[in-house]
Amino acid sequence: MKCYVCDGRMNKIQKDVETTWKGKTVVFKGMNAYVCESCGEEAYEPDDVKAMQYFIEGAVKQDEYPEIMNVEEVADFFRVSNQTIYNMLRAGKLPAVKVGREWRFPRDKIKAMVFEQGQEKGPIELAARDNSSELSKKDAIIISRYLSDM
């Protein structure tokens, strides 16, 4: 691979990438990077850049969510569509209260689906329509993966 700055040779290495955004520092460990032998320019795979942006946005937004969240905020928190949240509500997988025609979610209980007391425990059983309702194993893995660095 050639450097897009100086046409030098790019070597693929693994490195820790540290970035700061809105006063928060995020470190991504073991990222694949291409570094130019001549000028030192660094380049990353597009999918890796998207993943880093995704995590940074989530980390910065984490403290911005209100105590009582609406459907759009919960969908944004989990990085899913509003319809997915409605489907999870219908299946009894989310703790929520209906106020008029609107659903409201306590932020602490939404976060507790993945974390409990700041320690990663995985999904916990939720008090929903019945006592056997919990996240599917696939949902739990996906949510844990994307929220573990928050």
C-alpha positions as CSV (number, residue, x, y, z in Angstrom):
1,M,0.0,0.0,0.0
2,K,1.3,3.5,-0.9
3,C,1.0,6.6,1.3
4,Y,-1.5,9.0,-0.1
5,V,0.7,11.9,1.1
6,C,4.2,11.1,-0.1
7,D,3.8,7.9,-2.1
8,G,6.0,6.1,0.5
9,R,5.4,2.5,1.6
10,M,2.8,1.9,4.3
11,N,3.4,-0.9,6.8
12,K,0.5,-2.5,8.7
13,I,1.0,-2.4,12.5
14,Q,-1.1,-2.7,15.6
15,K,-1.2,0.2,18.0
16,D,-3.2,1.9,20.6
17,V,-5.1,4.9,19.3
18,E,-5.9,7.7,21.8
19,T,-8.3,10.5,20.9
20,T,-10.1,13.2,22.8
21,W,-13.5,14.6,21.9
22,K,-15.6,17.0,23.9
23,G,-13.2,16.8,26.9
24,K,-13.3,12.9,27.1
25,T,-10.4,10.7,26.2
26,V,-11.0,7.4,24.6
27,V,-8.3,4.8,24.0
28,F,-8.7,2.0,21.4
29,K,-6.2,-0.8,22.1
30,G,-4.7,-2.9,19.4
31,M,-6.1,-1.2,16.3
32,N,-4.8,-2.0,12.9
33,A,-3.0,1.0,11.4
34,Y,-1.0,1.6,8.2
35,V,2.0,3.9,8.9
36,C,4.2,5.4,6.2
37,E,7.9,4.6,6.4
38,S,8.8,8.0,4.9
39,C,6.5,10.6,6.5
40,G,4.9,8.8,9.4
41,E,1.3,9.4,8.1
42,E,-1.2,7.0,9.6
43,A,-4.3,5.5,7.9
44,Y,-7.0,3.1,9.2
45,E,-9.4,0.7,7.6
46,P,-12.8,2.4,6.9
47,D,-14.7,-0.1,9.1
48,D,-12.3,0.6,12.0
49,V,-12.8,4.3,11.7
50,K,-16.6,3.8,11.7
51,A,-16.3,1.6,14.8
52,M,-14.2,4.2,16.6
53,Q,-16.6,7.0,15.7
54,Y,-19.5,4.9,16.9
55,F,-17.9,4.2,20.3
56,I,-16.8,7.8,20.8
57,E,-20.3,9.1,20.1
58,G,-21.8,6.6,22.5
59,A,-19.2,7.5,25.2
60,V,-19.8,11.2,24.9
61,K,-23.6,10.9,24.8
62,Q,-23.8,8.5,27.8
63,D,-24.0,11.4,30.3
64,E,-26.3,13.4,28.1
65,Y,-29.3,11.1,28.5
66,P,-32.0,12.3,31.0
67,E,-33.1,10.3,34.0
68,I,-36.3,9.5,32.2
69,M,-35.8,8.6,28.6
70,N,-38.2,8.5,25.6
71,V,-38.3,5.9,22.8
72,E,-36.0,7.9,20.6
73,E,-33.4,8.3,23.3
74,V,-33.5,4.6,24.2
75,A,-33.1,3.7,20.5
76,D,-30.2,6.1,20.2
77,F,-28.6,4.6,23.4
78,F,-28.8,1.1,22.0
79,R,-28.1,2.2,18.4
80,V,-31.2,0.6,17.0
81,S,-34.3,1.9,15.3
82,N,-37.4,3.1,17.2
83,Q,-39.3,0.1,15.8
84,T,-36.8,-2.2,17.5
85,I,-37.6,-0.5,20.8
86,Y,-41.3,-0.9,20.2
87,N,-40.8,-4.6,19.4
88,M,-38.8,-5.1,22.6
89,L,-41.6,-3.3,24.5
90,R,-44.2,-5.6,23.0
91,A,-42.0,-8.6,23.9
92,G,-41.7,-7.4,27.5
93,K,-37.9,-7.0,27.3
94,L,-37.7,-3.3,28.4
95,P,-38.7,-1.7,31.7
96,A,-41.0,1.1,30.8
97,V,-44.1,3.1,31.9
98,K,-46.7,4.4,29.5
99,V,-47.6,8.1,30.2
100,G,-50.6,8.9,28.1
101,R,-49.7,7.7,24.6
102,E,-45.9,7.9,25.3
103,W,-43.5,5.4,26.7
104,R,-40.9,6.5,29.3
105,F,-37.8,4.5,30.4
106,P,-35.8,5.0,33.6
107,R,-32.1,5.5,32.5
108,D,-30.7,3.5,35.4
109,K,-32.8,0.4,34.6
110,I,-31.9,0.6,30.9
111,K,-28.2,0.7,31.8
112,A,-28.7,-2.1,34.3
113,M,-29.7,-4.4,31.4
114,V,-26.0,-4.6,30.6
115,F,-24.3,-3.3,33.7
116,E,-25.1,-3.7,37.4
117,Q,-23.4,-1.4,40.0
118,G,-20.7,-0.5,37.4
119,Q,-19.5,-4.1,37.0
120,E,-20.2,-5.9,33.8
121,K,-22.6,-8.7,34.7
122,G,-24.4,-9.1,31.3
123,P,-28.1,-8.8,30.9
124,I,-30.2,-9.2,34.0
125,E,-33.7,-10.5,34.2
126,L,-36.2,-7.7,33.9
127,A,-39.5,-7.4,35.7
128,A,-41.7,-7.1,32.7
129,R,-44.9,-8.9,31.6
130,D,-43.8,-12.2,33.1
131,N,-40.8,-13.1,35.2
132,S,-39.1,-15.2,32.4
133,S,-38.6,-12.2,30.1
134,E,-34.9,-11.4,29.4
135,L,-32.8,-10.4,26.5
136,S,-32.0,-13.1,24.0
137,K,-28.4,-14.3,24.1
138,K,-27.7,-12.7,20.7
139,D,-29.1,-9.3,21.8
140,A,-27.1,-9.5,25.0
141,I,-23.8,-10.2,23.2
142,I,-24.4,-7.3,20.8
143,I,-25.4,-4.8,23.5
144,S,-22.6,-5.9,25.8
145,R,-20.0,-5.5,23.0
146,Y,-21.1,-2.0,22.0
147,L,-21.6,-0.7,25.5
148,S,-18.7,-2.3,27.4
149,D,-16.5,0.7,26.9
150,M,-19.0,3.3,28.0
